[in-house]
Amino acid sequence: MPLHAGPSAVTNGRARSLEGRTVVIGLFDAYAGLLSERQRRLVQMYYHDDLSLGEIAERHRITRQAVFDTLRRAIAEMQRLERHLAVAAGRARAARVRARLACLEAEAARLAERHAEVEPLRKALGTLKAGL
């Protein structure tokens, strides 16, 4: 799944589907440090703490519209950063590679149980893993 939110994943500037929310959380993990403190706090409350716009607005004594606008701008900024830097996509690719390497290591262990010569394979896998 790409980590840039397309039109189906984000509606009116906020992710509503599970896929869209997952995309935003991945972007937040990569780019939270580049958002303003207010944006970070509101994205955290909405996407991680699962608070509604009204609940966030009440806690911060601002309007629901202000919460909505801040979320929309924060998501747009994270998407812009991702288009230019692709940090989140790179993390997702690295995680998929690690998972595939783990499967290969497990298969090498099974082959070793059958007395197959797998030491060169294990060394190659270790080298690949260390490079991630």
Secondary structure, DSSP 8 states (H G I E B T S, - for coil): --SS--TTTEETTEE-SHHHHHHHHHHHHHHGGGS-HHHHHHHIIIIIS---HHHHHHHHT--HHHHHHHHHHHHHHHHHHHHHH-HHHHHHHHHHHHHHHHHHHHHHHHHHHTT---HHHHHHHHHHHHT-
